[in-house]
């Protein structure tokens, strides 16, 4: 029988499994009984049931017969021994059976170009003590053993590629030069210490100066004549010393006014302007040499010269006031050029020449354009109420003769700019047609500065003036346009103009104080609630709708107070005979008596600028009734202009008379 070559097995478990698969194994020799081999690790060998027997009540397991091991076998491969010398570069490894070695790496070609020379090494100040070589590192030895035992091919490749760099060299970092490094920034503690040191140095070297004490001087106050400026009406004794009515605060716009004369027993208190100490007495033993020289009489102005200077100052002040300024020249020129007589080629340039050419003043030029818009452009109520407003250029609007507020503003701007004036179109919100005042306590609506347009033009002295040519031409009511010249839209101050106009651009308020009004302040107004009903007839007679009081619409009748009804002129320079239609009317207050059972007319007192009447609240009437401010227009079938209070009571006491009135203002009793 030929010898059978035993298969090569690598582990003991594989050998045991191969022996168990053999079927023709021989019986063990009759010698001593061999113990069964140990089971494989982690597995328990289960014996077959046929070999179990019972002896003395216990189960015995018989082990199977194991065939004899073959006598011929090859020894296991020998593991390679690692050299312990440090100068060996390539280790020999055994050839494993059945494995093909990788092809050798190609040799490195010599390019023939010498490697660049390294820069000379600077002497290092660092001392390397007890530095070990790379071959003496325990970590490198452990890594090498692991690589050789687990992945010999990869380890050989890595070792070969690394160790081919021969000879190994070490490169040290250059020496540290402290002089070439930038200085480090100072820390926060160092900065704080430096600042404290500088502050202490300043305090030590600073020169302390004594504070300046302001002294109030007593300038010479010029005395104003009794007829130059109006005075305030006498104040009620029951009213507080300071008025809280916003409408009364607006009266400050009318300019400075004199106070009523003090009572006869008035004693001026000591103030900072005067001293409580008596002036030092003048010595009487003065010699003739110490007397002052006489004042030359020739240098004193005469009374005529003083009066002439006063008149010129008053005329200059009146000329700067737009309310009482004489605009008869610009208004007469504006009425001479209707739109149907203009040339078709360049109507804007033609109007700029004929309207503004005769006047050197920018204010007069601006007024002439304002008045021309009133005469030649009507509000386009058809397109406005049909909500189909058509866009037209300036020339088309001029010849069409109709426009809305935007058309008025564009025409005014075009003519003014051709005349050399600075002018802009201002868009925003206006309290005009369709506006409903807020009730007391009602929140203002959402901000929406749109729906209206007006102009701002630069007049004399570089002043920017707000004007509304649309509202100055007339008004809209009952879906019709009522043409009526309203010069107030040109003469109002920018502060009062802003009570009914809110610009979209906050730079277009043009207030003298430079303040920007908020939307809530504009909508609520100076009065928190509804204002009293003011009619335009009072404005035509020179009365201001911004200074009357009470400004609120509702007046409580059971307050137990005395109500003061008060009005003023629109300007302190206003003269009815010169600027108005003639002498003023007599003002009367129509009331209904206690509990509304007796009607009566109460006349107003006046000082030439203010008109006032003090009436107890219980005498006004009953809640729900209305009281009116009347102007006596006719008396006994004749014009009542210039009628005095004494003449009115004399005619009324005669028994037989006839009267008619015009309404200026209206209130409701609550």
C-alpha positions in Angstrom: 0.0 0.0 0.0 1.5 3.3 -1.0 1.9 6.0 1.4 -0.8 8.6 1.3 0.3 12.2 1.6 -1.3 13.8 4.5 -3.0 17.1 3.8 -1.4 20.2 5.2 -3.4 21.6 8.1 -2.7 24.8 9.9 -4.5 24.3 13.2 -5.3 21.6 15.7 -9.0 22.0 15.2 -8.7 21.4 11.5 -6.8 18.2 12.1 -9.4 16.9 14.6 -12.1 17.6 12.1 -10.2 15.8 9.4 -9.7 12.7 11.6 -13.4 12.6 12.4 -14.3 12.5 8.7 -12.2 9.4 8.1 -14.2 6.2 7.9 -11.5 3.4 7.8 -9.5 3.9 10.9 -8.1 1.0 12.8 -8.7 -0.1 16.3 -6.3 1.2 18.9 -3.7 -1.2 20.2 -4.7 -3.4 23.1 -2.6 -1.5 25.4 -3.9 0.9 28.1 -7.1 2.8 27.4 -6.4 6.3 26.0 -8.5 9.2 27.3 -10.7 10.9 24.8 -9.4 14.1 23.2 -10.7 17.3 24.6 -13.5 18.9 22.7 -12.9 22.0 20.5 -12.9 25.2 22.5 -16.4 26.7 22.9 -18.2 23.5 21.7 -19.4 20.5 23.7 -19.3 17.2 21.8 -22.5 15.2 22.2 -22.1 11.4 22.3 -24.5 9.2 20.3 -27.2 7.4 22.1 -26.0 3.9 20.9 -22.9 4.0 23.0 -24.6 4.8 26.3 -25.0 2.1 28.9 -26.0 2.0 32.5 -23.6 0.8 35.2 -24.5 0.9 38.8 -27.3 3.4 38.1 -25.1 5.8 36.3 -24.9 6.8 32.6 -21.4 6.1 31.1 -20.3 7.6 27.8 -17.9 5.7 25.5 -15.5 7.6 23.3 -15.2 6.6 19.6 -12.1 5.0 18.4 -9.6 7.3 16.8 -7.4 6.0 14.0 -3.7 6.1 14.3 -1.9 9.2 13.1 0.2 9.0 10.0 3.9 8.6 10.8 5.0 11.0 8.0 4.3 14.7 8.2 6.1 17.9 7.6 7.0 20.3 10.4 5.0 23.6 10.7 6.5 26.6 9.1 9.0 28.5 11.1 8.2 32.2 11.9 10.8 34.6 10.7 13.1 35.9 13.4 13.5 39.7 13.7 16.9 41.0 13.6 17.9 43.1 16.6 20.7 45.0 14.9 19.9 48.6 14.0 21.9 48.7 10.8 19.9 46.1 8.9 17.7 47.8 6.4 15.7 44.9 4.8 14.5 41.9 6.8 14.3 38.4 5.3 10.8 36.8 5.4 9.9 33.1 4.8 8.2 32.1 1.6 4.6 31.1 2.4 3.2 28.1 0.5 0.6 28.9 -2.1 1.3 32.7 -2.1 2.8 34.7 -4.9 5.2 37.4 -3.9 4.5 40.9 -5.3 6.7 42.1 -8.1 9.7 44.2 -7.0 9.5 47.9 -7.1 11.2 49.6 -10.0 14.6 51.1 -9.2 14.9 54.9 -8.9 16.5 56.5 -11.9 19.3 58.9 -11.5 18.4 62.1 -13.2 21.9 63.3 -13.1 20.9 66.7 -11.7 22.5 67.4 -8.4 20.1 68.3 -5.6 20.1 71.9 -4.5 22.4 72.7 -1.7 20.8 73.4 1.6 21.3 76.8 3.2 24.0 76.9 6.0 22.5 75.9 9.2 22.4 78.5 11.9 23.8 77.5 15.3 20.9 76.6 17.5 20.7 77.8 21.1 18.4 74.9 22.0 20.2 72.1 23.8 19.0 68.6 22.8 19.6 66.4 25.8 19.1 62.6 25.9 17.4 62.5 22.5 16.9 59.0 21.3 17.3 57.7 17.8 14.2 56.7 15.8 15.3 53.0 15.9 15.4 53.0 19.7 11.8 54.1 20.0 9.6 51.5 21.7 6.6 52.8 19.8 8.3 52.3 16.5 9.3 48.7 17.5 5.7 47.9 18.4 4.4 49.3 15.2 7.0 47.4 13.2 6.2 44.1 14.8 2.4 44.6 14.3 3.0 45.5 10.6 5.2 42.5 10.0 2.9 40.0 11.7 -0.4 41.2 10.2 0.4 42.6 6.8 3.9 41.7 5.7 3.6 42.9 2.1 2.2 46.3 3.1 4.8 46.6 5.8 7.6 45.8 3.4 6.4 48.4 1.0 6.1 51.1 3.7 9.5 50.1 5.1 11.2 50.2 1.8 9.7 53.5 0.8 10.6 55.1 4.1 14.1 53.7 4.5 15.2 54.5 0.9 15.8 58.1 2.0 19.3 57.6 3.0 21.1 59.0 4.9 18.5 60.1 7.4 18.9 63.7 8.6 17.3 65.9 11.2 16.3 69.5 10.5 15.9 71.9 13.5 13.9 75.0 13.6 15.8 78.3 13.2 16.8 80.2 16.3 14.3 82.6 17.8 15.2 86.3 17.4 13.3 88.4 19.9 14.3 91.6 18.2 12.4 90.8 15.0 9.0 90.0 16.6 6.4 92.8 16.9 5.6 94.0 20.5 2.6 92.4 22.1 -0.5 94.6 22.7 -1.0 95.8 26.2 -3.5 93.9 28.3 -6.6 95.5 29.8 -5.1 95.9 33.2 -2.1 97.7 31.7 -4.4 100.0 29.7 -6.5 100.8 32.8 -3.4 101.5 34.9 -2.1 103.8 32.2 -5.4 105.7 31.9 -5.5 106.1 35.7 -2.0 107.4 35.7 -2.8 109.9 33.0 -5.9 111.1 34.8 -4.0 111.6 38.0 -1.4 113.5 36.1 -4.0 115.8 34.6 -5.7 116.4 37.9 -2.3 117.3 39.4 -1.4 119.8 36.6 -4.8 121.2 35.8 -5.4 124.8 36.8 -8.7 125.2 38.7 -10.6 128.3 37.5 -13.3 130.0 39.3 -16.8 129.6 37.8 -18.2 132.5 35.9 -21.3 134.0 37.6 -23.8 135.4 35.1 -25.3 138.7 35.9 -28.5 139.8 34.5 -28.6 143.3 33.0 -31.5 145.6 32.7 -31.7 146.7 29.1 -33.7 149.7 28.2 -37.2 148.4 27.1 -38.8 150.6 24.6 -42.3 151.8 25.5 -45.0 150.9 23.0 -47.8 153.3 22.3 -51.3 152.5 23.2 -52.4 152.3 19.5 -49.6 150.3 18.0 -50.3 146.8 19.3 -53.5 145.2 20.7 -53.7 144.0 24.2 -55.1 140.9 25.8 -58.7 140.9 27.1 -59.1 141.2 30.9 -58.9 137.8 32.5 -61.8 136.3 34.5 -61.3 136.2 38.3 -62.7 132.6 38.5 -60.3 131.2 35.9 -56.9 129.8 36.8 -53.7 131.9 36.2 -52.6 129.7 33.3 -54.8 128.7 30.5 -54.9 125.0 29.5 -56.9 125.5 26.3 -54.8 124.5 23.2 -56.7 127.0 21.1 -55.5 129.8 23.3 -52.0 128.6 22.9 -52.3 129.0 19.1 -53.0 132.7 19.6 -49.3 133.1 20.1 -48.9 132.9 16.4 -50.4 136.4 16.0 -47.2 138.0 17.4 -46.4 139.9 20.6 -49.3 141.7 22.3 -49.4 144.2 25.2 -50.9 143.2 28.5 -53.7 145.2 30.1 -52.7 148.1 32.4 -52.1 147.2 36.0 -54.6 148.4 38.7 -54.0 151.8 40.3 -52.9 150.3 43.6 -50.3 148.1 41.9 -46.9 148.0 43.6 -44.1 146.5 41.6 -42.3 143.8 43.6 -38.5 143.6 43.9 -37.0 141.5 41.1 -33.5 140.7 39.9 -33.6 143.7 37.7 -33.8 146.0 40.6 -31.9 146.1 43.9 -33.4 146.5 47.3 -30.6 148.7 48.4 -30.8 152.4 47.9 -28.4 154.0 45.4 -25.4 155.7 47.0 -26.0 159.4 47.6 -24.3 161.9 45.4 -21.9 164.1 47.3 -22.9 167.7 47.5 -19.4 169.1 47.8 -18.7 168.7 44.1 -16.6 171.4 42.5 -17.4 173.1 39.2 -14.5 171.3 37.5 -16.0 167.8 38.2 -19.4 168.5 36.6 -20.1 166.6 33.3 -20.0 168.5 30.1 -23.4 169.6 28.7 -25.2 167.4 26.1 -25.2 169.1 22.7 -28.7 170.0 21.7 -28.0 169.6 18.0 -27.6 165.8 18.3 -31.0 165.2 19.8 -33.7 163.9 17.3 -36.8 165.9 16.9 -40.3 164.4 17.6 -41.0 164.4 13.8 -37.9 162.3 13.2 -38.8 159.8 16.0 -42.3 159.5 14.5 -41.0 159.0 11.0 -38.8 156.2 12.2 -41.7 154.5 14.1 -43.9 154.7 11.0 -41.2 153.2 8.7 -40.7 150.3 11.2 -44.5 149.7 11.3 -44.7 149.7 7.5 -41.7 147.3 7.2 -43.3 144.9 9.7 -46.7 145.1 7.9 -45.0 144.5 4.6 -43.4 141.2 5.8 -46.9 140.0 7.0 -48.6 138.2 4.1 -52.1 138.6 5.7 -52.2 142.4 5.5 -49.8 142.9 2.6 -51.2 144.7 -0.4 -51.5 142.2 -3.3 -53.7 144.4 -5.5 -50.9 144.6 -8.2 -50.3 140.9 -8.7 -54.1 140.1 -8.4 -55.0 142.6 -11.1 -52.3 141.3 -13.5 -53.4 137.7 -13.0 -57.0 138.6 -14.1 -55.8 140.0 -17.5 -54.7 136.7 -19.1 -57.5 134.1 -19.4 -56.5 130.7 -20.6 -58.3 130.9 -24.0 -56.2 133.9 -25.0 -52.8 132.2 -24.5 -50.6 131.2 -27.4 -50.6 127.5 -28.3 -46.9 127.2 -28.8 -45.6 127.8 -25.2 -48.3 128.8 -22.8 -46.1 128.1 -19.7 -43.3 130.4 -20.8 -45.8 133.0 -21.8 -47.5 133.0 -18.4 -44.2 133.1 -16.6 -43.3 136.2 -18.5 -46.6 138.2 -18.3 -47.4 137.2 -14.7 -44.0 137.4 -13.0 -42.1 139.9 -15.3 -43.6 143.1 -13.8 -42.7 142.3 -10.2 -39.1 142.1 -8.8 -40.4 140.5 -5.5 -40.5 136.7 -5.4 -43.5 136.9 -3.1 -45.5 139.0 -5.6 -44.6 136.6 -8.4 -45.8 133.6 -6.3 -49.1 135.5 -5.6 -49.7 136.3 -9.2 -49.5 132.6 -10.2 -51.7 131.7 -7.3 -54.4 134.1 -8.3 -54.2 133.1 -12.0 -55.0 129.5 -11.1 -58.2 130.7 -9.3 -59.4 132.6 -12.4 -58.6 129.9 -15.0 -58.8 126.4 -13.6 -61.9 124.8 -12.1 -62.0 121.6 -10.0 -62.8 118.6 -12.3 -65.8 117.3 -10.2 -67.0 115.1 -13.1 -63.8 113.0 -13.2 -63.3 113.1 -9.5 -66.7 111.6 -8.5 -66.6 109.2 -11.5 -63.2 108.0 -10.3 -61.8 108.2 -13.8 -59.2 111.0 -13.5 -57.2 111.3 -16.7 -53.5 112.2 -16.7 -52.7 115.4 -18.7 -49.6 117.4 -19.1 -49.3 121.0 -18.0 -50.2 122.6 -21.4 -53.3 120.4 -21.8 -54.5 121.2 -18.2 -54.1 125.0 -18.9 -56.2 124.9 -22.1 -58.7 122.3 -20.7 -59.4 124.6 -17.7 -60.2 121.7 -15.3 -58.0 119.7 -13.0 -57.9 118.0 -9.6 -55.4 118.9 -6.8 -52.5 117.3 -8.6 -53.1 119.2 -11.8 -53.3 122.5 -9.9 -49.9 121.8 -8.2 -48.2 120.8 -11.4 -49.4 123.9 -13.3 -48.2 126.1 -10.4 -44.8 124.4 -10.3 -44.3 124.7 -14.1 -45.0 128.4 -14.3 -43.0 129.2 -11.1 -39.9 127.4 -12.3 -40.0 129.1 -15.7 -40.2 132.4 -13.8 -37.0 131.5 -11.9 -38.7 130.6 -8.6 -37.8 127.5 -6.6 -40.9 125.4 -6.3 -41.8 121.8 -5.5 -45.0 119.7 -5.5 -45.8 118.3 -2.1 -48.0 115.2 -1.8 -49.8 114.1 1.3 -53.1 114.1 3.2 -55.5 117.1 3.4 -58.5 117.6 5.7 -60.7 118.7 2.8 -63.8 117.1 1.1 -64.7 113.8 2.7 -62.8 114.4 5.9 -64.6 113.6 9.2 -63.2 115.0 12.4 -62.4 112.5 15.2 -64.7 112.3 18.2 -63.3 112.7 21.7 -61.4 109.6 22.6 -61.5 108.1 19.1 -58.3 106.5 17.9 -56.7 108.0 14.8 -56.9 105.9 11.6 -54.0 104.1 10.0 -51.3 106.4 8.6 -52.0 107.1 5.0 -50.6 110.5 3.8 -52.1 110.5 0.3 -55.0 111.9 -1.7 -54.0 115.5 -1.9 -51.2 117.7 -3.4 -50.0 121.3 -2.9 -46.9 123.4 -3.4 -43.9 124.9 -1.5 -42.3 128.0 -3.1 -39.3 130.1 -2.1 -40.4 133.7 -1.6 -38.5 136.8 -0.3 -35.6 136.4 2.1 -35.2 132.8 1.1 -38.3 131.7 3.0 -40.2 128.6 1.9 -43.9 129.2 1.8 -46.6 126.5 1.7 -49.7 127.2 -0.4 -52.6 125.4 -1.8 -53.8 126.7 -5.2 -56.6 124.1 -5.4 -58.3 125.1 -2.2 -57.5 128.8 -3.0 -59.7 128.6 -6.1 -62.9 127.4 -4.4 -64.5 124.5 -2.6 -66.4 121.3 -3.5 -69.9 120.6 -2.1 -72.9 118.5 -3.1 -70.7 117.2 -6.0 -70.3 120.7 -7.4 -67.5 123.1 -7.6 -68.1 126.5 -5.9 -65.7 129.0 -7.4 -64.6 131.4 -4.7 -61.2 133.0 -4.1 -59.7 132.0 -0.8 -56.5 134.1 -0.2 -56.0 132.4 3.2 -54.4 129.4 1.4 -51.6 131.7 0.4 -51.3 133.8 3.5 -51.4 131.2 6.3 -48.2 130.5 8.2 -46.7 127.1 7.7 -47.6 126.1 11.3 -51.3 126.8 10.7 -51.1 125.5 7.2 -49.9 122.2 8.7 -53.1 121.8 10.8 -54.9 120.7 7.6 -52.1 119.4 5.5 -49.8 116.4 6.3 -46.9 115.8 3.8 -45.7 112.4 2.8 -42.1 113.6 3.0 -41.2 114.7 6.5 -38.8 117.4 5.1 -41.8 119.3 3.6 -43.3 120.7 6.8 -41.2 123.9 6.6 -42.0 124.9 10.1 -40.1 127.8 11.6 -39.2 125.6 14.7 -38.1 122.8 12.4 -40.3 120.3 14.2 -41.8 117.2 12.5 -45.4 116.6 13.4 -46.6 113.0 14.0 -49.5 111.5 12.2 -51.4 111.1 15.5 -50.9 114.7 16.4 -52.1 115.8 13.0 -55.2 113.7 13.0 -56.2 114.6 16.6 -55.4 118.3 16.2 -54.9 120.8 19.0 -58.3 119.9 20.5 -58.9 116.3 21.7 -62.3 116.0 20.1 -64.5 117.8 17.6 -63.9 121.5 17.1 -66.7 124.0 17.1 -68.2 124.6 13.7 -66.5 127.6 12.1 -68.0 129.3 9.1 -66.0 131.1 6.4 -68.0 134.3 6.8 -65.9 135.1 9.9 -62.6 134.6 8.0 -63.8 137.1 5.3 -64.3 139.7 8.0 -60.8 139.3 9.4 -61.4 136.9 12.3 -59.1 133.9 12.9 -60.6 130.4 13.1 -57.5 129.2 15.0 -57.7 131.5 18.1 -61.4 131.3 19.1 -62.4 129.6 22.3 -64.0 127.4 23.5 -62.4 125.3 20.7 -64.4 122.2 21.6 -67.8 121.7 20.0 -69.6 120.6 23.2 -70.1 122.9 26.2 -71.4 121.4 29.5 -74.1 123.6 31.0 -74.1 122.1 34.5 -70.4 122.7 35.2 -71.1 125.7 37.4 -68.5 127.8 35.7 -68.4 130.9 33.6 -67.7 130.3 30.0 -65.6 132.9 28.1 -66.2 133.2 24.3 -63.2 134.8 22.8 -62.0 135.7 19.2 -59.2 137.7 17.7 -58.2 139.2 14.3 -56.3 137.2 11.8 -53.4 139.7 12.0 -52.5 142.5 14.4 -52.1 144.8 11.3 -55.5 144.0 9.9 -57.6 147.1 9.4 -61.2 146.4 8.3 -61.5 149.6 6.3 -58.2 149.0 4.5 -58.0 145.2 4.2 -61.6 144.2 4.6 -64.9 145.3 3.2 -65.4 148.2 5.5 -66.1 148.8 9.2 -66.6 145.7 11.3 -69.9 144.2 12.4 -71.1 144.1 16.0 -70.6 140.6 17.5 -73.4 139.0 19.5 -73.8 135.7 21.3 -77.2 134.0 21.0 -78.2 132.1 24.1 -81.3 130.4 25.4 -81.4 131.4 29.1 -81.7 129.2 32.1 -83.1 125.8 31.2 -83.6 127.1 27.6 -86.7 129.1 28.4 -85.6 132.6 27.3 -83.6 133.6 24.3 -81.2 136.5 24.4 -78.4 138.2 22.6 -75.2 139.2 24.5 -72.8 141.7 23.0 -69.0 141.3 23.0 -66.4 143.5 24.4 -63.3 144.5 22.4 -60.0 146.2 22.6 -59.4 146.4 18.9 -57.7 143.0 18.6 -59.7 140.6 20.9 -63.4 140.2 21.3 -64.8 138.4 24.4 -68.0 137.7 26.3 -68.3 136.0 29.8 -71.5 134.1 30.2 -72.4 131.7 33.1 -72.8 128.1 31.8 -76.3 127.8 33.3 -77.5 130.8 31.2 -76.5 129.2 27.9 -79.5 127.0 27.7 -80.5 123.3 28.1 -78.6 120.3 27.0 -79.2 119.5 23.3 -79.6 123.2 22.3 -77.1 125.2 20.2 -75.6 128.6 20.8 -74.3 130.8 17.9 -71.9 133.6 17.3 -73.7 136.3 15.4 -72.6 139.3 13.4 -75.2 142.1 13.2 -75.4 142.7 9.4 -78.6 144.9 9.1 -80.4 147.1 11.6 -83.7 148.7 10.7 -83.2 147.8 7.0 -79.8 149.5 6.7 -76.2 148.2 6.7 -75.0 147.6 10.3 -71.3 148.1 9.7 -69.9 150.3 12.3 -72.9 150.0 14.7 -71.7 150.4 18.3 -73.0 148.5 21.3 -74.7 151.6 22.7 -76.6 152.2 19.5 -77.7 148.6 19.4 -79.2 148.8 22.9 -80.9 152.1 22.2 -82.6 150.7 19.1 -83.5 147.5 20.9 -85.0 149.4 23.8 -87.2 151.5 21.5 -89.4 148.5 20.9 -89.8 148.6 17.1 -86.8 147.4 15.1 -85.7 144.8 12.6 -82.4 142.9 12.5 -80.6 140.2 10.5 -77.4 138.3 11.4 -74.6 136.2 9.9 -73.4 133.1 11.7 -69.6 132.9 12.4 -69.5 129.9 14.8 -71.7 127.3 16.5 -71.5 125.1 19.7 -73.7 122.4 21.2 -74.8 122.2 24.8 -74.4 119.0 26.7 
